[in-house]
Amino acid sequence: MEGHEVCKLARLEDAHWWYRERRHILGRLISGMTPGRALDIGAAGGGNTRVLLDAGWQAVALEYTQDGALAAADRRVPVMRADATELPLESGSLDLVMAFDLLEHLVDDDACVREAHRLLKPGAPFLVAVPVDPKLWSDHDVAVGHVRRYLRPELLDLLRRNGFDIERRFAWNVLLRPVVALRRRTSQGSDLQDTHWAVNAALRSIITAERYLPIKDLPGVTEFVVARRR
């Protein structure tokens, strides 16, 4: 993702309905886990890293871009700059690795998953979120530097062939998928922009409703996976 897009994300994510709900999901995923050392790969402004820090994890945000690293540092989030496919950390040193909206930016996504496997202790979790369904490909994907949108079997195979067992997976942003599909057919540039407070509140209500509905196997906009190092 280009630096200016990272800066827009960092500016928006505290209040934006999409990012607020993702932080809630992350909080649920780590609930019950014993805090330890964690790495948030592709952390941008560090919004998700702060969820880990608030839960007691010794977490570090990792960013490739200078703009992202500076945005995280401005928020007093521990941050380091590195390439996600060549991580300068000791093997078997981490208790959790997460990569939310990262793998789709990498030409060699296998290399990043292998690095996550190398860094994790046996049995430790790898939390992943990616955009799904190539039919939703749009100018937004181009603007934010996506290489691909995944099909669910492709994502699961990526993780399995690089040493992970799938513990849990679920679709997200199911209710709003038709709206996203319609918008993406007509919009130009990225969706990282200010949303009117009333629209933001309405979308937040809809996405919050997904917590309580049995729709996590239906087609969505994002796929979440909890994998474990084999």
PAKOL-816803 format. One record per residue: z, x, y of N, C-alpha, C, O in turn. Coordinates in steps of 0.02 Angstrom, whole numbers, plus 50000, padded with zeros to 5 digits. Each point is the difference from the previous one (the first is absolute). Last residue first. Layout:
<rs>
Z,X,Y,Z,X,Y,Z,X,Y,Z,X,Y
...
</rs>
This chain:
<rs>
50647,50092,48704,50007,49999,49928,50038,50060,49976,50011,50008,49940
50007,49862,50298,49974,50063,49972,50016,50002,49926,50058,49996,49979
49909,49770,50150,50052,50050,49983,49966,50061,49970,49954,49995,49960
49983,49780,50218,49984,50040,49942,50056,50050,49988,50038,50016,50046
49895,49748,50100,50055,50045,49986,49983,50035,49935,49998,49969,49947
49840,49897,50244,50016,50023,49933,50063,50043,50002,50007,50043,50043
49824,49766,50111,50059,50044,49995,50011,50019,49928,49990,49959,49954
49792,49945,50206,50032,50005,49935,50058,50050,50004,49991,50056,50022
49856,49775,50162,50033,50063,49982,50029,49995,49930,50021,49947,49978
49860,49873,50111,49968,50051,50042,50027,50069,49982,49965,50050,50009
50019,49745,49808,50030,50011,50065,49960,50050,50041,49943,50016,49983
50050,49809,49777,49968,50050,50044,50034,50004,50068,50011,49948,50032
50144,49975,49767,49938,49975,50029,49969,50055,50044,50034,50048,50019
50182,49960,49869,49945,50022,49958,49932,49976,50025,49949,50015,49970
50265,49930,50134,49991,50073,50003,49947,50027,49953,49986,50060,50001
50118,49713,50063,49929,50014,50013,49983,50074,49995,49947,50021,50021
50258,49797,49981,49976,50035,49940,49926,50016,50004,49960,49974,49961
50233,50006,50246,49948,49964,49965,49975,50039,49939,49996,50062,50004
50166,50005,50174,50030,49947,49959,49949,49962,49957,50018,49952,49967
49934,50227,50196,50057,50025,49962,50022,49950,49947,50027,50020,49948
49803,49933,50217,49977,50029,49936,50058,50026,49958,49994,50006,49939
50032,49910,50287,50001,49948,49947,49978,50028,49933,50020,49974,49948
49968,50158,50250,50068,49996,49973,50004,49949,49944,50038,50010,49952
49762,50012,50169,50008,50056,49954,50070,50001,49971,50009,50023,49943
49942,49810,50217,49958,49991,49940,50012,50057,49950,50009,49988,49941
50099,50022,50268,50027,49945,49961,49961,49991,49935,50029,49988,49947
49893,50168,50210,50060,50025,49968,50032,49945,49957,50026,50015,49946
49790,49930,50187,49980,50041,49943,50060,50028,49963,49999,50006,49938
50042,49873,50259,49971,49956,49949,49980,50039,49938,50014,49979,49944
50066,50141,50243,50054,49961,49970,49973,49955,49944,50032,49994,49948
49813,50128,50181,50040,50046,49960,50055,49962,49963,50013,50013,49941
49860,49869,50215,49960,50014,49940,50039,50046,49953,50000,49989,49939
50098,49970,50267,49999,49938,49962,49960,50009,49935,50021,49975,49947
49989,50204,50210,50065,49990,49968,50000,49936,49956,50032,50000,49947
49745,50144,50089,50039,49955,50041,50064,49981,49963,49999,49991,49939
49887,50241,50008,49993,49931,49980,50044,49957,50044,50058,50017,50013
49818,50249,49990,50054,49954,50018,49982,49929,49979,49943,49979,50005
49946,50215,49853,50001,49981,50070,50056,49950,50012,50026,49969,49953
49836,50148,49842,50062,50026,50030,49999,49986,50075,49982,50043,50040
49841,49914,49794,50045,49944,50015,50065,50022,50032,50045,49960,50012
49705,50168,50006,50058,49990,49958,50040,49939,50022,49993,49976,50056
49739,50034,49989,50055,50047,50009,50059,49981,49956,49995,49956,49958
49857,49841,50081,49976,50069,50008,50060,50045,50014,50047,49980,50033
49903,49757,49842,50034,50045,50047,49967,50068,50002,49964,50019,49955
49975,49791,49897,49977,49993,50069,50029,50051,50049,49973,50008,50054
50078,49971,49707,49927,49992,50002,49973,50000,50071,49941,50013,50011
50294,49996,49939,49968,50064,49988,49923,49995,50001,49966,50049,50013
50173,49756,50009,50004,50043,50059,49961,50065,49989,49965,50023,50046
50052,49828,49772,49959,49971,50054,50000,50046,50061,49947,50013,50030
50191,50046,49789,49930,50006,49981,49954,49974,50055,49948,50030,50014
50285,49945,50013,49980,50070,50007,49926,50008,49984,49964,50035,50036
50129,49755,49927,49997,50013,50072,49976,50072,50013,49959,50012,50043
50081,49921,49733,49940,49968,50028,49991,50012,50075,49944,50008,50024
50255,50080,49870,49939,50033,49980,49937,49966,50027,49955,50034,50024
50290,49911,49994,49958,50013,50058,49934,50034,49982,49961,50017,50044
50206,49928,49790,49988,49939,50038,49951,50010,50057,49960,49955,50016
50111,50233,49853,49958,49954,49962,49982,49939,50042,49942,49980,50002
50189,50243,50024,49956,49970,50049,49948,49956,49965,49940,50004,50014
50154,50154,49812,50032,49980,50062,49948,49977,50051,49941,50019,49996
50107,50038,49715,49956,49992,50058,50040,49976,50059,50051,49967,49993
50042,50188,49795,49992,49933,50026,49953,50000,50060,49995,50050,50037
50141,50102,49741,49946,49995,50049,49996,49928,50025,50016,49953,49963
50145,50240,49877,49991,49936,50033,49941,50003,50047,49987,50052,50031
50066,50125,49815,50060,49959,49991,49990,49930,50027,50024,49951,49971
49814,50260,49932,50004,49945,50048,50061,49958,49984,50005,49971,49945
49946,50301,50013,50005,49935,49966,50010,49947,50054,50036,50011,50048
49847,50249,49969,50048,49949,50020,49997,49939,49953,49947,49982,49975
49909,50231,50038,50068,50010,49974,50052,49949,50019,50060,50014,49995
49692,50000,50051,50034,50057,50031,50075,50002,49985,50039,50030,50037
49812,49797,49889,49967,50062,49976,50031,50062,50032,49986,50056,49978
50095,49725,50083,50013,50015,49929,49969,50067,49979,50032,50038,49964
49930,49877,50258,50069,50020,49989,50013,50021,49929,50033,50050,49987
49753,49867,50068,50013,50061,50039,50070,50025,49987,50010,50060,49990
49929,49731,49921,49973,50056,49961,50012,50066,50036,50015,50050,49968
50045,49753,50144,50045,50012,49944,49976,50058,49957,50041,50039,49976
49822,49894,50203,50062,50028,50024,50047,50016,49942,50030,50054,49998
49768,49836,49954,49987,50068,50022,50064,50034,50023,50012,50058,49984
49991,49710,49956,49996,50045,49942,49988,50073,50019,50025,50045,49967
49978,49792,50212,50065,50009,49967,49996,50046,49939,50040,50046,49994
49789,49990,50203,50010,49946,49953,50064,50015,49963,50017,50058,49988
49933,50040,50265,50007,50005,49927,49991,49933,49966,50012,49947,50029
49881,50176,50198,50049,49949,49985,50001,49995,49924,49947,50001,49968
49976,50221,50193,49990,49947,49950,50051,49945,50010,50051,50009,50033
49932,50174,50116,49947,50023,49956,49981,49944,49952,49943,49995,49978
50173,49996,50281,50005,49987,49928,49939,50028,49964,49944,49998,50025
50125,50003,50223,49987,50057,49957,50010,49988,49926,50017,50047,49963
49994,49806,50243,50063,50034,49984,49992,50054,49947,50049,50029,49977
49762,49842,50102,50035,50023,50060,50064,50038,49984,50017,50048,50035
49853,49847,49792,49966,50059,50028,50040,50029,50057,50008,50061,50005
50069,49740,49901,50008,50055,49953,49968,50064,50026,50027,50054,49993
49943,49748,50133,50069,50024,50003,50010,50060,49954,50031,50049,50020
49767,49830,49976,50001,50051,50053,50071,50027,50009,50009,50057,50022
49956,49842,49740,49977,49979,50065,50001,50059,50049,50015,50057,49981
50035,49838,49743,49981,50058,50041,49969,49977,50066,49959,49954,50001
50120,49912,49806,50031,49995,50066,49982,50059,50045,50025,50005,50056
49907,49979,49715,49967,49945,50036,50029,49991,50070,49967,49970,50043
50123,50188,49795,49943,50024,50040,49964,49945,50038,49965,50014,50048
50292,49998,49857,49941,49958,49999,49945,50027,50047,50003,49990,50060
50257,50086,49985,49961,49984,49941,49940,49957,50017,49995,49969,50053
50202,50223,50056,49958,49941,50011,49955,49989,49939,49976,50048,49970
50268,50070,50001,49931,50014,50020,49964,49935,50017,50019,49947,49975
50238,50183,49956,49968,49940,50027,49930,50020,50024,49993,50049,50036
50233,50056,49805,49932,50002,50025,49980,49932,50028,50016,49948,49971
50199,50223,49927,49985,49936,50030,49933,50004,50036,49990,50043,50042
50155,50089,49754,49946,50011,50048,49980,49931,50026,49975,49959,49961
50260,50146,49900,49949,49952,50021,49950,50027,50051,50016,50041,50043
50121,50088,49743,50010,49980,50070,49942,49956,50023,49944,50005,49974
50082,50110,49806,50026,49932,50006,50008,49975,50070,50018,49942,50010
49975,50318,49964,49979,49953,49947,50034,49932,50008,50061,49996,50009
49904,50138,50214,50038,50012,49940,49976,49951,49946,49976,49947,50016
49857,50128,50186,50053,49954,49978,50037,50026,49939,49972,50035,49958
49836,50075,50148,50060,50005,50041,50058,49958,49973,50059,50016,50012
49721,49985,49886,50030,50067,49996,50067,50002,50036,50047,50033,49976
49823,49769,50036,50027,50010,49932,50036,50067,49995,50054,50005,49971
49829,49951,50226,50060,49957,49996,50034,50008,49932,50061,50005,49996
49735,50103,50031,50052,50033,50039,50064,49959,50000,50055,50028,49995
49754,49880,49903,50025,50056,49961,50056,50037,50036,50049,50020,49969
49841,49810,50147,50042,49971,49948,50028,50055,49955,50058,49997,49979
49787,50067,50185,50063,49978,50031,50048,49972,49948,50060,50014,50001
49724,50049,49930,50038,50059,50018,50067,49981,50031,50051,50031,49987
49790,49799,49959,50032,50029,49941,50045,50058,50018,50055,50007,49973
49805,49892,50190,50064,49966,49991,50036,50024,49938,50062,49997,49997
49739,50089,50163,50029,50020,49935,50069,49968,49993,50051,50032,50009
49835,49912,50183,49943,50007,49955,50025,50015,49929,49977,49972,49951
50173,49893,50230,49988,50066,49970,49938,49999,49955,49993,49956,49957
50118,49856,50162,49972,50045,50050,49975,50066,49969,49967,50039,50034
50148,49785,49845,49933,49977,50017,49966,50044,50052,49940,49994,50011
50289,50039,49919,49952,50022,49950,49928,49981,50017,49953,50036,49984
50242,49893,50153,49979,50071,50005,49941,50015,49955,49950,50029,50022
50213,49772,50020,49938,50003,50038,49979,50072,50013,49984,50019,50056
50238,49994,49847,49978,49934,50021,49938,50008,50045,50003,50033,50052
50155,50112,49774,49935,50008,50034,49974,49930,50015,49966,49969,49959
50275,50180,49949,49964,49938,50016,49937,50017,50038,49997,50049,50038
50212,50060,49788,49942,50013,50043,49968,49933,50014,49993,49958,49956
50258,50148,49941,49956,49945,50017,49943,50026,50043,50011,50041,50045
50153,50104,49866,50023,49941,49964,49957,49938,50014,50006,49950,49966
49948,50337,50037,50008,49937,50036,50021,49943,49954,49983,49998,49941
49956,50239,50002,50054,50003,50048,50017,49933,50033,50048,49995,50038
49777,50106,49796,50059,49967,49972,50058,49996,50048,50058,49997,49978
49771,50180,50097,49989,49954,49946,50066,49971,49975,50050,50035,49995
49919,50051,50260,50015,50025,49933,49989,49946,49948,50017,49942,50011
49842,50072,50224,50068,49985,49977,50007,50021,49927,49951,50007,49964
49851,49966,50211,50038,50063,49996,50073,49988,49983,50045,50019,50038
49708,49850,49906,50065,49991,50032,50044,50061,49990,50011,50022,49944
49733,49886,50043,50029,50066,49989,50068,50001,50035,50006,50026,50055
49857,49782,49955,49976,50025,49936,50027,50070,49983,49986,50026,49946
50058,49856,50261,50028,49960,49946,49978,50023,49931,50031,49981,49950
50002,50172,50275,49946,49964,49966,50030,49964,49940,50036,50030,49960
50115,50026,50262,49969,50032,49941,49944,49955,49975,49994,49942,50019
50234,50076,50167,49928,49992,49996,49974,50037,49940,50018,50058,49987
50231,49817,50074,49965,50062,49988,49925,49984,49998,49980,49945,49982
50280,49939,50103,49928,49997,49986,49973,50070,49986,50025,50049,50027
50204,49771,50028,49982,50066,49974,49927,49999,49976,49981,49956,49962
50102,49883,50234,49990,49998,49928,49983,50071,49976,49955,50031,50029
50080,49875,50203,50053,50038,49967,49999,49992,49924,50052,49998,49967
49787,49924,50200,50047,49950,49975,50058,50032,49963,50041,49965,49969
49782,50167,50114,50026,49965,50059,50051,49947,49981,50043,49982,50040
49839,50132,49790,50052,50042,50030,50031,49967,50061,50060,50007,50012
49757,49887,49883,50060,49996,49958,50057,50041,50031,50057,49978,50001
49736,50033,50106,50027,49932,50006,50063,49992,49959,50048,49970,50023
49832,50233,49961,50035,49995,50064,50031,49930,50010,50055,49994,50026
49811,50043,49782,50062,50040,49996,50040,49995,50064,50061,49995,49998
49727,49903,49997,50048,49965,49958,50066,50036,49995,50053,49970,50004
49771,50134,50113,50022,49940,50036,50052,49962,49959,50050,49977,50027
49842,50211,49877,50050,50020,50050,50027,49939,50036,50060,49996,50014
49845,49984,49733,49978,50005,50069,50058,50021,50046,50058,49984,49987
49974,49982,49778,49948,50050,50006,49982,50011,50074,49985,50057,50020
50258,49863,49867,49940,49979,50037,49951,50057,50003,50018,50058,50009
50234,49846,49875,49947,50050,49996,49937,49972,50032,49977,49946,49983
50311,50011,50016,49933,49974,50011,49950,50058,49996,50012,50053,50029
50239,49922,49853,49958,50037,50047,49932,49965,50004,49972,49981,49949
50306,49968,49961,49928,49988,50001,49966,50041,50054,50027,50013,50053
50201,49932,49803,49982,50060,50037,49924,50002,50003,49967,50032,49959
50182,49735,50014,49958,50052,49970,49993,50060,50047,50001,49992,50061
50116,49790,49980,50039,50057,49975,49959,50055,49967,50029,50048,49974
49904,49741,50144,50028,49984,49934,50037,50059,49969,50023,49996,49943
49861,50022,50265,50052,49950,50010,50035,49981,49935,50057,49979,50000
49755,50166,49993,50057,50033,50032,50058,49952,50009,50058,50018,49988
49739,49895,49929,50032,50044,49951,50062,50033,50030,50053,50002,49968
49817,49871,50176,50031,49955,49951,50036,50041,49947,50056,49983,49980
49816,50133,50178,50064,49977,50027,50035,49951,49954,50062,49998,49998
49720,50076,49952,50048,50053,49988,50069,49980,50025,50050,50017,49969
49766,49844,50076,50026,49992,49931,50050,50054,49983,50047,49989,49962
49850,50024,50250,50036,49937,49995,50029,49988,49931,50057,49977,49994
49808,50215,50113,50064,50006,49964,50039,49935,49993,50060,50002,49986
49710,50058,50109,50056,50004,50046,50068,50000,49968,50051,50004,50034
49762,50059,49804,49981,49980,50069,50061,50007,50046,50028,50054,50005
49949,50002,49750,50051,49957,50030,49982,49973,50069,50033,49955,50025
49879,50178,49763,49959,49960,50044,50042,49952,50041,49984,49941,50005
50152,50132,49803,49937,50033,50013,49955,49954,50042,49993,49941,49984
50276,50096,49965,49955,49946,50020,49934,50031,50021,49994,50025,50056
50233,50051,49785,49944,50020,50042,49955,49940,50012,49979,49966,49953
50297,50100,49960,49939,49959,50000,49949,50028,50048,50017,50033,50050
50241,50003,49808,49950,50032,50043,49934,49962,49994,49977,49986,49945
50234,49872,50003,49994,50071,49988,49950,50029,50050,49997,49979,50057
50148,49772,49860,49965,50042,50049,50001,50074,49981,50049,50026,49972
49951,49763,49860,50048,50048,50026,49965,50046,50049,49953,50035,49981
49975,49703,49965,49987,50070,49983,50054,50044,50031,50026,49986,50054
49967,49778,49986,50027,50017,49935,49986,50071,49977,50031,50024,49953
49806,49876,50223,50066,49971,49989,50024,50015,49929,49964,49988,49952
49818,50065,50144,50049,50054,49990,50070,49973,49990,50046,50039,49986
49770,49811,50049,49980,50044,49946,50053,50054,49987,50010,50020,49942
50014,49828,50241,50012,49968,49936,49985,50047,49942,50036,50001,49950
49917,50073,50268,50071,49993,49991,50018,49968,49933,50048,50020,49968
49725,49992,50094,50027,50066,49981,50075,49996,49989,50025,50029,49952
49874,49778,50131,49981,50011,49930,50026,50068,49976,50028,50004,49945
49999,49945,50282,50044,49958,49958,49985,50011,49926,50046,50005,49960
49815,50099,50193,50065,50033,49999,50050,49960,49959,50042,50028,49965
49747,49877,50070,49995,50058,49954,50066,50038,49997,50020,50023,49946
49961,49802,50209,50007,49975,49932,49993,50056,49949,50034,49999,49948
49935,50055,50278,50069,49977,49990,50009,49976,49929,50051,50016,49968
49732,50044,50102,50043,50058,49987,50073,49981,49990,50035,50032,49962
49806,49797,50091,49978,50035,49939,50049,50056,49982,50023,50004,49943
50004,49872,50263,50018,49962,49940,49985,50037,49935,50040,49997,49953
50020,50129,50281,49942,49969,49969,50019,49968,49933,50035,50030,49960
50109,50107,50191,50001,49927,50008,49945,49964,49961,50005,49939,49989
50027,50303,50000,50068,49973,50003,50001,49924,50002,50043,49969,49968
49750,50168,50034,50030,49981,49937,50070,49971,50003,50020,49964,49955
49812,50123,50223,50002,49930,49981,50050,49982,49945,50024,49944,49997
49932,50281,50091,50020,49958,50056,50011,49928,49979,50043,49966,50027
49874,50193,49818,50070,50016,50016,50026,49955,50057,50058,49981,50001
49713,50004,49939,50043,49974,49947,50073,50010,50018,50041,49955,49993
49799,50140,50149,50001,49927,50007,50047,49969,49948,50038,49955,50015
49924,50275,49969,50042,49985,50059,50004,49925,50012,50053,49974,50017
49804,50104,49814,50070,50011,49981,50046,49982,50057,50052,49969,49990
49720,50031,50053,50018,49941,49960,50072,50006,49976,50036,49950,49996
49872,50230,50122,50010,49944,50045,50018,49936,49963,50037,49958,50026
49911,50243,49850,50063,50003,50036,50013,49941,50045,50057,49976,50005
49792,49995,49773,49996,50038,50062,50066,49995,50039,50038,49951,49994
49943,50031,49735,50000,49958,50060,50000,50044,50062,50038,50049,50004
</rs>
